[in-house]
Amino acid sequence: MITPLDIENKKFAKQMMNGYSVDEVDDFLDDLTVEYEKLFKENAEYKNEVIKLKVAKVGDYVFWLM
């Protein structure tokens, strides 16, 4: 999985002619890093919530078995 830090630290080789604008690529990677970091954190929160819900559901089943 690519992390926000991977995106932030990505470097591209510079070309003399017909290459991409270094500034435009850097700006895009900065924007991408910010958005990806938000999604990365949100996904981790959702995973934690799923675990909590699973534990609660197992607790319900254990209660009914007693």
N, C-alpha and C positions, 0 to 999 in steps of 0.2 A: 504494500500500500504506500502510496506517495503521501508524505506528510507536508504540512505547511512549510516546515523548515527546508524540505527538499526543494520546494518551488522557490523559496526565498534565496537559496544558495545556488540555484541553477545558473550556469554560465554558458554562453554560446561563443563559438569561435568567431572572430571578426574577419570579414572579407573586405577586400579593397573595393571591389566593384560589384554591383548588382546584388548586394547583400541587404539584409534587413537593417533598419535604423536601430542602432543600439539603444538609443533613448526610448524609442517606442516599445521595444521588447522589454526593457527594464520597467517601464511604466505599466505595461500589461501584466508582467509578473508580479509587480507590487499589488495591483488591483486583485489579481487572481489569488494571491497569498491571503489577503484580507478576507475575501469571500470564502475561500476553501477552509480557512481556520474556523470561521463561524460554523460552517457545515460539519467540520471535524468534531468540534466541541458539542454541537447539537446531537450528532450521531452517538457520541459517547454517553450523553445524558439519556437518550432514548434506550440505549442498551442497558443502562443501569435501571431504568424504570421497568423494562421487561423482566429483568432478574427479580426485582422486588415483587412484581405481580406474580411471577411463577412461584416464588417462595410463599407468598400469601395464599395462593391457590392450593399448594401442597399442604399448607397448614390447615386449610378447610377440610381437605380429604382426611387428614390424620384425625381431626376432631370427630368426624363422622364415623371413623373406624373404632373409636374408643367406646 
